[in-house]
């Protein structure tokens, strides 16, 4: 049985950030791959799964592609790193990844 069920994807960047953080908390965090053998997910994997249900590159022009790009830009603005670069830095911690997502998730408007 799949852990993921079809639900309406987040429609705002803060909603997506909060949902991605919740998914990492639920499944665990990993580095250097979208998903670990134990079901853990990296930051980008969590973002993509939360928005579209899989880790595939989102189709250009779709709502998920736009909101994922917005969140990726926000993460870059906070960290000065791309999502994958930030997540996979060897000394990075799960707490740091969750902190960035939660910070962006707390934004309004």
C-alpha positions as CSV (number, residue, x, y, z in Angstrom):
1,X,0.0,0.0,0.0
2,X,1.3,3.4,-0.9
3,X,1.8,5.9,1.9
4,X,0.6,8.8,-0.3
5,X,-3.0,9.4,-1.1
6,X,-4.4,11.8,-3.6
7,X,-5.2,15.1,-2.0
8,X,-5.4,18.6,-3.3
9,X,-1.9,20.0,-3.6
10,X,-0.8,23.2,-1.8
11,X,-1.7,26.3,-3.7
12,X,0.6,28.8,-2.1
13,X,4.4,28.7,-1.5
14,X,4.0,28.8,2.3
15,X,1.5,26.0,2.2
16,X,3.9,23.9,0.1
17,X,6.8,24.7,2.4
18,X,4.8,23.6,5.5
19,X,3.6,20.4,3.8
20,X,7.1,19.5,2.6
21,X,8.4,19.9,6.2
22,X,5.5,17.8,7.5
23,X,6.4,15.1,5.0
24,X,10.1,15.1,6.1
25,X,9.0,14.8,9.7
26,X,6.7,11.9,8.8
27,X,9.0,9.9,6.6
28,X,12.5,11.0,7.7
29,X,15.2,13.0,5.9
30,X,17.8,11.9,3.5
31,X,20.6,13.3,1.4
32,X,22.0,12.7,-2.1
33,X,18.8,11.1,-3.4
34,X,15.1,12.0,-3.7
35,X,14.0,9.0,-1.5
36,X,15.9,6.5,0.7
37,X,15.2,2.8,0.8
38,X,13.4,3.5,4.2
39,X,11.0,6.0,2.6
40,X,12.9,9.1,3.8
41,X,13.0,12.1,1.5
42,X,15.3,15.0,0.7
43,X,14.1,18.6,0.6
44,X,13.4,18.6,-3.2
45,X,11.9,15.1,-3.0
46,X,9.5,16.3,-0.3
47,X,8.6,19.4,-2.2
48,X,7.8,17.5,-5.4
49,X,5.9,14.7,-3.7
50,X,3.9,17.1,-1.7
51,X,2.9,19.1,-4.8
52,X,2.5,16.5,-7.4
53,X,2.7,13.0,-5.8
54,X,6.1,12.0,-7.2
55,X,9.7,13.1,-7.5
56,X,9.5,13.6,-11.3
57,X,10.5,17.0,-12.8
58,X,7.2,18.9,-12.9
59,X,5.7,19.6,-16.4
60,X,6.5,23.1,-17.5
61,X,3.5,25.5,-17.3
62,X,1.7,23.5,-14.6
63,X,0.6,25.0,-11.3
64,X,3.1,22.7,-9.5
65,X,6.0,23.8,-11.7
66,X,5.3,27.4,-10.8
67,X,4.8,26.9,-7.1
68,X,7.9,24.7,-6.9
69,X,10.0,27.3,-8.7
70,X,8.7,30.0,-6.3
71,X,9.6,27.9,-3.3
72,X,13.0,27.1,-4.8
73,X,13.7,30.8,-5.3
74,X,12.6,31.5,-1.7
75,X,15.0,28.8,-0.4
76,X,17.8,30.3,-2.5
77,X,17.0,33.8,-1.1
78,X,17.3,32.5,2.4
79,X,20.3,30.2,2.0
80,X,22.2,31.5,-1.1
81,X,22.2,27.8,-2.2
82,X,20.0,25.8,-4.6
83,X,17.6,23.4,-3.0
84,X,19.7,20.3,-3.8
85,X,23.0,22.0,-2.9
86,X,21.5,23.2,0.5
87,X,20.0,19.7,1.3
88,X,23.1,17.7,0.3
89,X,25.8,19.8,1.9
90,X,27.8,17.2,4.0
91,X,27.4,19.0,7.3
92,X,23.7,19.8,6.8
93,X,21.2,18.6,9.4
94,X,17.5,17.7,9.2
95,X,16.8,20.5,11.7
96,X,18.4,23.1,9.4
97,X,16.4,21.8,6.4
98,X,13.1,21.9,8.4
99,X,14.0,25.3,9.8
100,X,14.2,26.8,6.3
101,X,11.0,25.2,5.2
102,X,9.2,26.3,8.4
103,X,10.6,29.9,8.1
104,X,9.2,30.1,4.5
105,X,6.0,28.4,5.6
106,X,5.4,31.1,8.3
107,X,5.3,33.8,5.6
108,X,2.0,35.3,4.7
109,X,0.8,37.2,1.6
